């Protein structure tokens, strides 16, 4: 199986190294979101998609962050808010530093980043429904505050309801830098997420993903993990993929209309050795 898209080639190279480390250290991981969908519907990348999302249970995630920097190739770099102050997201990315790409929603070629894959911690949630709703509200509040610290990077193309547009317009006028900082908000999020015990939780997932609370699902859907074909490799995904994909995407085997086929990155430069 030949991968022709240059960005897909880089992403695949990164994920192969990540999987190798997970297998070497017996760390659990799961394909999430569009990566899980791509494995089932396309047996690889969604053609117009250009990233890979993996999730790791919190303990495995934390161990990966410790061992990966010494096990990855020298051109690959682990980046998160704890080791890179200017990094604006809560989640971890594994970057290929020999590439240059621009996030489509920002569109400024002077603010380039590198081709990467995303790695999310998978955490538990309170089993009591009222406590769970309170937990959701707290996490989403700090997530919103974090996003407002980066007003220039808010996704303007994303579809929003009327109420959300009004709220965003109001919040954008608040001098957020006088109230908090992105690092403080990320620390609060990290504290909330990491104290949830995944072993005793009935619902688990990654609330920091694009679908927020819709990425919280019954723990049995994850299971022990099942290997699925993904381009020229096997990648571990959720045992109950049909339930997960239906819950997230609805009729997931139906291709979306062309105007809904979003890309994340625009390539500026990929060194020739990555295309070999």
C-alpha positions as CSV (number, residue, x, y, z in Angstrom):
1,X,0.0,0.0,0.0
2,X,1.7,3.2,-1.2
3,X,1.0,6.5,0.5
4,X,1.3,9.4,-2.0
5,X,0.3,12.4,0.1
6,X,3.6,13.9,1.5
7,X,2.0,15.0,4.7
8,X,0.5,11.5,5.2
9,X,4.0,10.0,4.7
10,X,5.4,12.1,7.5
11,X,2.5,11.4,9.8
12,X,2.9,7.7,9.2
13,X,6.6,7.8,9.9
14,X,5.9,9.5,13.2
15,X,3.1,7.1,14.3
16,X,5.3,4.1,13.4
17,X,7.9,5.3,15.9
18,X,5.2,6.1,18.6
19,X,3.7,2.6,18.2
20,X,7.2,1.0,18.4
21,X,7.8,2.8,21.8
22,X,4.3,1.8,23.1
23,X,5.1,-1.9,22.2
24,X,8.5,-1.7,23.7
25,X,7.2,-0.3,27.0
26,X,3.9,-2.1,27.0
27,X,1.9,1.1,26.8
28,X,-1.7,1.1,25.7
29,X,-2.9,3.4,23.0
30,X,-6.0,3.8,20.8
31,X,-6.7,5.4,17.5
32,X,-9.3,8.2,18.1
33,X,-11.6,10.4,16.1
34,X,-10.8,10.7,12.4
35,X,-8.0,8.2,12.7
36,X,-10.4,5.5,14.0
37,X,-12.8,6.5,11.3
38,X,-10.1,6.3,8.6
39,X,-9.0,2.9,9.7
40,X,-12.6,1.5,9.3
41,X,-13.9,3.4,6.3
42,X,-10.6,3.9,4.3
43,X,-8.2,1.4,5.9
44,X,-5.9,4.3,6.3
45,X,-6.1,8.1,6.2
46,X,-9.3,9.9,5.4
47,X,-8.1,11.3,2.0
48,X,-8.7,15.0,2.8
49,X,-7.6,14.7,6.5
50,X,-4.0,15.3,7.4
51,X,-3.4,14.4,11.0
52,X,-3.4,11.4,13.4
53,X,-5.1,11.3,16.8
54,X,-4.0,8.8,19.4
55,X,-5.2,8.5,23.0
56,X,-3.4,6.8,25.9
57,X,-4.8,6.0,29.4
58,X,-3.4,8.6,31.8
59,X,-0.7,6.4,33.4
60,X,0.5,5.2,30.0
61,X,0.4,8.8,28.7
62,X,2.6,10.1,31.5
63,X,5.1,7.3,31.1
64,X,5.2,7.9,27.3
65,X,6.1,11.5,28.0
66,X,9.0,10.4,30.1
67,X,10.5,7.7,27.8
68,X,9.7,9.1,24.3
69,X,12.2,12.0,24.3
70,X,15.1,9.5,24.6
71,X,13.6,6.9,22.3
72,X,12.4,9.0,19.3
73,X,14.6,9.8,16.3
74,X,16.5,13.1,16.7
75,X,14.3,14.9,14.2
76,X,11.1,14.1,16.2
77,X,10.3,16.2,19.2
78,X,7.7,15.9,22.0
79,X,5.9,19.2,22.6
80,X,3.4,20.1,25.2
81,X,2.6,23.1,27.4
82,X,4.9,21.8,30.2
83,X,8.1,21.8,28.1
84,X,7.3,24.5,25.7
85,X,5.9,27.8,27.2
86,X,4.8,29.2,23.8
87,X,2.9,26.0,22.8
88,X,-0.8,26.9,22.9
89,X,-2.6,23.6,23.3
90,X,-3.1,21.3,26.3
91,X,-2.5,18.1,24.5
92,X,0.8,16.6,23.4
93,X,2.2,16.6,19.9
94,X,5.0,14.7,18.3
95,X,6.6,17.0,15.8
96,X,8.8,16.2,12.8
97,X,11.2,19.2,12.9
98,X,12.3,18.7,9.3
99,X,9.0,19.9,8.0
100,X,7.2,23.2,8.0
101,X,3.4,23.5,7.9
102,X,0.8,26.3,8.6
103,X,-2.4,25.6,10.4
104,X,-5.2,26.5,8.0
105,X,-7.3,28.3,10.5
106,X,-4.4,30.7,11.2
107,X,-3.2,31.0,7.6
108,X,-0.1,33.1,8.4
109,X,3.0,31.5,6.8
110,X,5.3,33.3,9.2
111,X,3.7,31.4,12.1
112,X,4.6,27.9,10.8
113,X,4.7,24.8,12.9
114,X,5.8,21.2,12.0
115,X,4.0,18.2,10.7
116,X,2.8,16.3,13.8
117,X,0.5,13.8,15.4
118,X,-1.7,14.5,18.4
119,X,-1.6,12.4,21.6
120,X,-4.4,12.8,24.1
121,X,-4.6,11.5,27.7
122,X,-7.7,9.3,28.2
123,X,-9.2,10.0,31.6
124,X,-12.1,8.8,33.7
125,X,-15.1,10.9,34.8
126,X,-17.3,10.9,38.0
127,X,-19.9,8.1,38.0
128,X,-22.5,10.3,39.7
129,X,-24.4,12.1,36.9
130,X,-24.6,15.4,38.8
131,X,-20.9,15.4,39.8
132,X,-20.1,14.5,36.2
133,X,-22.0,17.5,34.8
134,X,-20.2,19.8,37.3
135,X,-16.9,18.2,36.2
136,X,-17.7,18.9,32.5
137,X,-18.6,22.5,33.2
138,X,-15.4,23.1,35.1
139,X,-13.2,21.6,32.4
140,X,-15.0,23.3,29.6
141,X,-14.9,26.6,31.4
142,X,-11.1,26.4,31.8
143,X,-10.8,25.2,28.2
144,X,-12.8,28.3,27.0
145,X,-10.6,30.6,29.1
146,X,-7.5,29.0,27.7
147,X,-8.8,29.5,24.1
148,X,-9.6,33.2,24.8
149,X,-5.9,33.7,25.7
150,X,-5.2,33.0,22.0
151,X,-7.9,35.1,20.4
152,X,-6.0,35.3,17.1
153,X,-6.1,31.5,16.8
154,X,-9.8,30.9,17.4
155,X,-11.2,28.9,14.5
156,X,-13.4,31.4,12.6
157,X,-14.5,28.9,10.0
158,X,-16.1,26.5,12.5
159,X,-19.9,26.4,12.5
160,X,-21.4,27.9,15.7
161,X,-24.9,28.4,16.9
162,X,-26.3,31.9,17.3
163,X,-26.0,31.9,21.1
164,X,-22.4,30.7,20.9
165,X,-21.5,33.4,18.4
166,X,-22.9,36.1,20.7
167,X,-21.1,34.6,23.7
168,X,-17.9,34.4,21.9
169,X,-18.3,38.0,20.7
170,X,-18.8,39.2,24.3
171,X,-15.9,37.1,25.8
172,X,-13.5,38.4,23.1
173,X,-13.9,41.9,24.4
174,X,-12.8,40.9,27.9
175,X,-9.2,41.7,28.7
176,X,-8.4,38.1,29.5
177,X,-4.7,38.7,30.0
178,X,-5.5,40.7,33.2
179,X,-7.5,37.8,34.6
180,X,-5.5,34.7,33.9
181,X,-2.8,33.2,31.7
182,X,-2.9,30.2,29.3
183,X,-0.4,28.3,31.4
184,X,-2.6,28.7,34.5
185,X,-5.7,27.5,32.7
186,X,-3.8,24.4,31.3
187,X,-2.6,23.6,34.8
188,X,-6.1,23.8,36.1
189,X,-7.3,21.5,33.3
190,X,-4.5,19.1,33.9
191,X,-5.3,18.9,37.7
192,X,-9.0,18.3,37.0
193,X,-8.4,15.6,34.4
194,X,-5.6,13.7,36.0
195,X,-7.3,13.2,39.3
196,X,-10.1,11.1,37.7
197,X,-9.6,7.4,38.2
198,X,-10.0,5.6,34.9
199,X,-10.1,2.2,36.6
200,X,-13.3,3.0,38.6
201,X,-15.0,5.1,36.0
202,X,-17.8,3.9,33.9
203,X,-17.3,6.6,31.2
204,X,-13.9,7.5,29.9
205,X,-12.4,9.4,27.1
206,X,-10.7,12.6,26.0
207,X,-12.7,15.7,26.7
208,X,-9.9,17.9,25.2
209,X,-10.7,16.5,21.7
210,X,-12.7,18.4,19.0
211,X,-16.0,16.9,20.1
212,X,-15.5,17.7,23.8
213,X,-18.0,15.7,26.0
214,X,-19.1,13.6,23.0
215,X,-15.7,12.0,23.2
216,X,-16.6,10.5,26.6
217,X,-18.0,7.0,26.1
218,X,-18.6,3.8,28.0
219,X,-15.3,2.2,29.1
220,X,-16.2,-1.1,27.5
221,X,-16.2,0.5,24.1
222,X,-12.5,0.9,24.4
223,X,-11.9,-2.6,25.8
224,X,-8.4,-4.1,25.5
225,X,-8.0,-2.6,22.0
226,X,-8.2,-4.3,18.6
227,X,-5.7,-4.0,15.7
228,X,-7.0,-2.5,12.4
229,X,-5.4,-2.0,9.1
230,X,-4.1,1.5,8.6
231,X,-2.2,2.0,5.3
232,X,0.8,-0.3,5.6
233,X,0.6,-0.9,9.3
234,X,-1.8,-2.2,12.0
235,X,-3.0,0.4,14.5
236,X,-4.9,-0.3,17.7
237,X,-8.4,1.1,18.0
238,X,-11.5,0.7,20.1
239,X,-13.0,-2.8,20.4
240,X,-16.5,-1.5,19.8
241,X,-15.7,0.8,17.0
242,X,-19.2,0.8,15.4
243,X,-20.8,2.1,18.6
244,X,-18.1,4.7,19.0
245,X,-18.1,6.0,15.4
246,X,-21.9,6.0,15.2
247,X,-22.1,8.0,18.5
248,X,-19.5,10.4,17.2
249,X,-20.3,10.7,13.5
250,X,-23.8,9.2,12.9
251,X,-23.8,7.4,9.6
252,X,-20.0,7.3,9.5
253,X,-19.7,5.2,6.3
254,X,-21.5,8.0,4.3
255,X,-18.9,10.5,2.9
256,X,-19.5,14.1,4.0
257,X,-20.2,16.7,1.4
258,X,-17.1,18.4,-0.1
259,X,-17.7,21.7,1.7
260,X,-17.4,19.7,5.0
261,X,-14.1,18.0,4.2
262,X,-11.8,20.0,6.4
263,X,-8.0,20.0,6.2
264,X,-5.8,21.2,9.1
265,X,-2.5,22.0,7.6
266,X,-0.9,23.6,4.5
267,X,2.6,22.4,3.7
268,X,5.3,25.0,3.3
269,X,8.3,22.6,3.2
270,X,9.1,18.9,3.6
271,X,12.7,17.9,3.3
272,X,13.3,15.4,0.6
273,X,14.4,12.6,2.9
274,X,10.8,12.5,4.3
275,X,9.4,11.6,0.9
276,X,11.6,8.6,0.3
